[in-house]
Every structure is written in structure tokens, then in C-alpha cells.
Amino acid sequence: MEDTLLYVVIACFAAMLILNIYFRLKVMRSYRKMVQAGVEARARDLLIKETLETKVIPAYPDQEDIIREFVGYLKNGFRMTSVLLGLVILFGYILMKFKN
């Protein structure tokens, strides 16, 4: 039972790691597009929805799609990292609990 649980957590960890790397690559590509388009904004402004809608998007209306794409990938990357951290903690708990 413990071994099966351990293998399931390892498989989930590997899948989330691959997915996390995928989203990080997407973030880097989107960021490159933003830089090439001349968009200059602080990360804080991009992550706060109200500031994004009132300051950043109106300042760069032609690059709205690029900005929204970048913000979406960035938030997905944060979510994946959080899940990955949770899986690492779960993995550590399983190792401490069942492997003596």
C-alpha cells in the first residue's frame, strides 16, 4: 500500500514538474513578445487585476492580447508551482511516515 502511494505521488510530481516547465517556457516566450512590443510594466501592476485593467491595458491598447497572454501564463505557472510544492510536502510526509 505504501509503495503504491509513493509511486502515485512520484508520478504526480513528475507530471507537475513537466507541466511547470512547460508553463515557464510559455511565460518566457510571452515575456519576449512583450519586450519586443515595447511594453514596460511592473510585475505588481500585471498581477493586480484592477491595476492591469486601469493602467497597463489603456497604456498599451495594441498589445492587449500579448499582455493578457503573459499574465495568464504567469498565473498558471504560479498555480503549478504551488501544486508542485504541495506534492513535495506530501512526498516528504509519506517518506517520513512509512519508511523507517
N, CA, C and O of each residue as an XYZ file, in Angstrom:
400
protein
N       0.821     -1.196      0.000
C       0.000      0.000      0.000
C       0.866      1.263      0.000
O       0.634      2.202     -0.760
N       1.871      1.250      0.878
C       2.720      2.432      0.977
C       3.506      2.663     -0.311
O       3.696      3.797     -0.751
N       3.956      1.557     -0.901
C       4.714      1.680     -2.139
C       3.851      2.225     -3.270
O       4.306      3.048     -4.064
N       2.611      1.767     -3.340
C       1.695      2.263     -4.370
C       1.453      3.751     -4.192
O       1.481      4.516     -5.156
N       1.216      4.155     -2.951
C       1.002      5.573     -2.663
C       2.234      6.388     -3.025
O       2.126      7.482     -3.580
N       3.381      5.859     -2.712
C       4.631      6.540     -3.041
C       4.807      6.684     -4.549
O       5.217      7.743     -5.025
N       4.502      5.634     -5.303
C       4.619      5.699     -6.761
C       3.613      6.671     -7.378
O       3.922      7.352     -8.356
N       2.427      6.730     -6.812
C       1.420      7.678     -7.309
C       1.890      9.104     -7.092
O       1.768      9.944     -7.983
N       2.429      9.382     -5.911
C       2.919     10.736     -5.624
C       4.116     11.068     -6.517
O       4.227     12.195     -7.000
N       4.997     10.120     -6.741
C       6.150     10.359     -7.624
C       5.677     10.645     -9.050
O       6.202     11.542     -9.710
N       4.693      9.889     -9.524
C       4.160     10.118    -10.874
C       3.499     11.487    -10.968
O       3.686     12.198    -11.955
N       2.725     11.864     -9.945
C       2.099     13.196     -9.931
C       3.162     14.290     -9.904
O       3.037     15.304    -10.590
N       4.200     14.077     -9.112
C       5.283     15.045     -9.027
C       5.961     15.218    -10.381
O       6.207     16.342    -10.817
N       6.260     14.112    -11.041
C       6.913     14.186    -12.352
C       6.020     14.883    -13.373
O       6.496     15.698    -14.163
N       4.728     14.564    -13.358
C       3.801     15.208    -14.295
C       3.699     16.713    -14.023
O       3.704     17.515    -14.957
N       3.608     17.088    -12.759
C       3.512     18.508    -12.420
C       4.815     19.233    -12.735
O       4.792     20.400    -13.127
N       5.936     18.566    -12.571
C       7.221     19.186    -12.900
C       7.312     19.477    -14.393
O       7.755     20.553    -14.794
N       6.897     18.530    -15.206
C       6.902     18.725    -16.660
C       5.940     19.841    -17.049
O       6.259     20.679    -17.892
N       4.764     19.850    -16.432
C       3.781     20.895    -16.711
C       4.293     22.262    -16.261
O       4.065     23.266    -16.936
N       4.977     22.300    -15.135
C       5.546     23.548    -14.639
C       6.606     24.076    -15.605
O       6.634     25.271    -15.900
N       7.468     23.201    -16.094
C       8.490     23.611    -17.064
C       7.830     24.134    -18.334
O       8.283     25.124    -18.908
N       6.769     23.476    -18.771
C       6.028     23.918    -19.954
C       5.505     25.348    -19.763
O       5.667     26.191    -20.645
N       4.876     25.620    -18.608
C       4.347     26.956    -18.376
C       5.452     27.988    -18.224
O       5.280     29.137    -18.629
N       6.564     27.605    -17.656
C       7.685     28.547    -17.552
C       8.216     28.921    -18.937
O       8.554     30.080    -19.179
N       8.289     27.960    -19.831
C       8.703     28.268    -21.201
C       7.700     29.189    -21.884
O       8.085     30.110    -22.605
N       6.415     28.939    -21.655
C       5.381     29.809    -22.224
C       5.503     31.230    -21.677
O       5.347     32.199    -22.421
N       5.783     31.354    -20.380
C       5.958     32.676    -19.773
C       7.142     33.391    -20.411
O       7.055     34.580    -20.716
N       8.237     32.686    -20.612
C       9.418     33.320    -21.206
C       9.151     33.769    -22.639
O       9.588     34.847    -23.041
N       8.438     32.953    -23.410
C       8.106     33.350    -24.783
C       7.181     34.559    -24.801
O       7.371     35.480    -25.595
N       6.183     34.555    -23.926
C       5.260     35.691    -23.859
C       5.981     36.946    -23.405
O       5.720     38.035    -23.916
N       6.887     36.800    -22.450
C       7.645     37.956    -21.983
C       8.502     38.529    -23.108
O       8.606     39.746    -23.260
N       9.108     37.654    -23.885
C       9.914     38.106    -25.022
C       9.053     38.901    -26.003
O       9.486     39.933    -26.517
N       7.835     38.421    -26.261
C       6.919     39.148    -27.153
C       6.582     40.520    -26.583
O       6.534     41.509    -27.314
N       6.345     40.575    -25.256
C       6.026     41.857    -24.625
C       7.178     42.839    -24.743
O       6.969     44.015    -25.041
N       8.378     42.366    -24.512
C       9.554     43.236    -24.595
C       9.742     43.733    -26.023
O      10.043     44.907    -26.239
N       9.566     42.852    -26.990
C       9.706     43.258    -28.389
C       8.637     44.255    -28.795
O       8.865     45.097    -29.664
N       7.458     44.162    -28.164
C       6.375     45.100    -28.463
C       6.545     46.423    -27.725
O       5.807     47.374    -27.985
N       7.507     46.495    -26.811
C       7.775     47.738    -26.107
C       6.936     47.950    -24.861
O       6.841     49.074    -24.369
N       6.333     46.905    -24.345
C       5.515     47.020    -23.137
C       6.428     47.063    -21.924
O       7.275     46.191    -21.731
N       6.240     48.103    -21.106
C       7.004     48.234    -19.873
C       6.022     48.372    -18.719
O       5.295     49.361    -18.624
N       6.006     47.372    -17.842
C       5.118     47.393    -16.684
C       5.770     46.609    -15.558
O       6.534     45.671    -15.788
N       5.451     47.013    -14.341
C       5.967     46.291    -13.183
C       5.166     45.009    -13.002
O       4.001     44.932    -13.394
N       5.794     44.016    -12.410
C       5.118     42.735    -12.168
C       3.907     42.930    -11.273
O       2.879     42.281    -11.465
N       4.020     43.809    -10.311
C       2.900     44.078     -9.402
C       1.692     44.612    -10.169
O       0.553     44.245     -9.879
N       1.943     45.467    -11.137
C       0.846     46.022    -11.933
C       0.184     44.957    -12.793
O      -1.020     45.021    -13.044
N       0.945     43.995    -13.237
C       0.394     42.934    -14.081
C      -0.421     41.924    -13.279
O      -1.385     41.358    -13.793
N      -0.043     41.698    -12.034
C      -0.707     40.672    -11.237
C      -1.968     41.166    -10.524
O      -2.815     40.357    -10.145
N      -2.102     42.466    -10.339
C      -3.306     43.019     -9.719
C      -4.280     43.364    -10.840
O      -4.001     44.220    -11.679
N      -5.428     42.684    -10.842
C      -6.374     42.804    -11.952
C      -6.858     44.242    -12.152
O      -6.969     44.707    -13.286
N      -7.139     44.932    -11.075
C      -7.629     46.309    -11.183
C      -6.593     47.228    -11.833
O      -6.929     48.025    -12.709
N      -5.358     47.118    -11.410
C      -4.285     47.939    -11.976
C      -4.032     47.559    -13.431
O      -3.763     48.421    -14.268
N      -4.120     46.271    -13.725
C      -3.942     45.813    -15.099
C      -4.979     46.446    -16.019
O      -4.655     46.932    -17.103
N      -6.225     46.431    -15.570
C      -7.312     46.969    -16.395
C      -7.301     48.494    -16.496
O      -7.681     49.041    -17.531
N      -6.874     49.188    -15.443
C      -6.954     50.650    -15.442
C      -5.698     51.361    -15.901
O      -5.770     52.484    -16.400
N      -4.530     50.713    -15.739
C      -3.278     51.405    -16.084
C      -2.520     50.767    -17.242
O      -2.123     51.458    -18.181
N      -2.320     49.475    -17.182
C      -1.442     48.831    -18.151
C      -2.121     48.677    -19.506
O      -1.563     49.083    -20.526
N      -3.315     48.098    -19.530
C      -4.017     47.872    -20.804
C      -4.301     49.192    -21.524
O      -4.073     49.275    -22.731
N      -4.797     50.242    -20.825
C      -5.002     51.514    -21.537
C      -3.705     52.151    -22.058
O      -3.729     52.881    -23.048
N      -2.590     51.879    -21.404
C      -1.317     52.441    -21.860
C      -0.814     51.741    -23.119
O      -0.099     52.343    -23.921
N      -1.183     50.473    -23.295
C      -0.740     49.684    -24.451
C      -1.936     48.956    -25.074
O      -2.004     47.729    -25.010
N      -2.862     49.677    -25.664
C      -4.070     49.012    -26.191
C      -3.787     48.062    -27.361
O      -4.506     47.079    -27.543
N      -2.762     48.343    -28.143
C      -2.446     47.466    -29.278
C      -1.847     46.130    -28.842
O      -1.925     45.148    -29.580
N      -1.259     46.085    -27.669
C      -0.624     44.868    -27.172
C      -1.470     44.166    -26.109
O      -0.940     43.378    -25.326
N      -2.758     44.437    -26.068
C      -3.628     43.863    -25.032
C      -3.579     42.335    -25.033
O      -3.495     41.717    -23.971
N      -3.631     41.730    -26.203
C      -3.614     40.263    -26.273
C      -2.308     39.686    -25.729
O      -2.310     38.687    -25.010
N      -1.209     40.319    -26.078
C       0.099     39.849    -25.606
C       0.187     39.972    -24.090
O       0.681     39.064    -23.422
N      -0.283     41.077    -23.549
C      -0.234     41.297    -22.103
C      -1.107     40.279    -21.380
O      -0.680     39.684    -20.391
N      -2.325     40.078    -21.867
C      -3.235     39.121    -21.218
C      -2.690     37.686    -21.319
O      -2.836     36.896    -20.387
N      -2.076     37.366    -22.430
C      -1.473     36.041    -22.586
C      -0.365     35.840    -21.561
O      -0.294     34.798    -20.909
N       0.502     36.846    -21.420
C       1.594     36.771    -20.459
C       1.074     36.623    -19.032
O       1.563     35.783    -18.277
N       0.098     37.423    -18.666
C      -0.455     37.369    -17.316
C      -1.105     36.008    -17.057
O      -0.955     35.446    -15.972
N      -1.813     35.486    -18.033
C      -2.440     34.171    -17.883
C      -1.420     33.062    -17.671
O      -1.583     32.221    -16.787
N      -0.382     33.062    -18.475
C       0.663     32.054    -18.324
C       1.397     32.210    -16.993
O       1.759     31.220    -16.358
N       1.610     33.443    -16.582
C       2.298     33.692    -15.318
C       1.483     33.166    -14.142
O       2.032     32.527    -13.244
N       0.187     33.429    -14.141
C      -0.668     32.942    -13.059
C      -0.773     31.420    -13.077
O      -0.785     30.790    -12.019
N      -0.849     30.827    -14.257
C      -0.860     29.360    -14.336
C       0.449     28.777    -13.808
O       0.451     27.742    -13.141
N       1.540     29.435    -14.105
C       2.828     28.990    -13.589
C       2.885     29.050    -12.074
O       3.446     28.159    -11.438
N       2.307     30.097    -11.489
C       2.257     30.195    -10.031
C       1.410     29.071     -9.437
O       1.774     28.479     -8.421
N       0.286     28.788    -10.077
C      -0.572     27.700     -9.592
C       0.155     26.356     -9.655
O       0.105     25.568     -8.710
N       0.822     26.109    -10.763
C       1.536     24.849    -10.913
C       2.659     24.731     -9.884
O       2.901     23.646     -9.355
N       3.333     25.815     -9.604
C       4.394     25.799     -8.604
C       3.826     25.513     -7.222
O       4.442     24.789     -6.439
N       2.669     26.067     -6.914
C       2.027     25.797     -5.626
C       1.654     24.325     -5.494
O       1.879     23.717     -4.448
N       1.090     23.759     -6.543
C       0.737     22.341     -6.514
C       1.988     21.484     -6.393
O       2.002     20.491     -5.665
N       3.028     21.868     -7.102
C       4.289     21.134     -7.035
C       4.866     21.164     -5.625
O       5.368     20.150     -5.140
N       4.800     22.295     -4.974
C       5.269     22.410     -3.598
C       4.439     21.520     -2.674
O       4.989     20.851     -1.799
N       3.134     21.508     -2.863
C       2.275     20.631     -2.072
C       2.615     19.163     -2.268
O       2.609     18.386     -1.313
N       2.910     18.787     -3.495
C       3.296     17.398     -3.763
C       4.634     17.052     -3.124
O       4.819     15.932     -2.649
N       5.559     17.986     -3.106
C       6.844     17.748     -2.451
C       6.630     17.533     -0.953
O       7.240     16.649     -0.352
N       5.767     18.338     -0.364
C       5.470     18.185      1.063
C       4.791     16.837      1.318
O       5.132     16.139      2.273
N       3.842     16.478      0.476
C       3.165     15.186      0.614
C       4.155     14.038      0.448
O       4.106     13.061      1.196
N       5.032     14.149     -0.508
C       6.057     13.142     -0.753
C       6.948     12.985      0.482
O       7.242     11.864      0.898
N       7.370     14.089      1.056
C       8.184     14.047      2.272
C       7.438     13.425      3.437
O       8.016     12.663      4.212
N       6.158     13.746      3.564
C       5.346     13.165      4.642
C       5.235     11.656      4.486
O       5.371     10.911      5.457
N       4.988     11.210      3.258
C       4.866      9.771      3.013
C       6.184      9.066      3.324
O       6.192      7.992      3.927
N       7.285      9.665      2.916
C       8.585      9.056      3.200
C       8.854      8.978      4.702
O       9.379      7.976      5.189
N       8.501     10.019      5.426
C       8.740     10.017      6.875
C       7.806      9.068      7.597
O       8.197      8.433      8.577
N       6.583      8.968      7.126
C       5.575      8.158      7.806
C       5.764      6.655      7.592
O       5.645      5.877      8.538
N       6.053      6.251      6.381
C       6.035      4.840      6.052
C       7.412      4.194      5.901
O       7.513      2.969      5.965
N       8.445      4.957      5.707
C       9.784      4.380      5.540
C      10.578      4.556      6.828
O      11.007      5.663      7.152
N      10.769      3.493      7.541
C      11.519      3.572      8.803
C      12.900      3.017      8.650
O      13.671      3.004      9.610
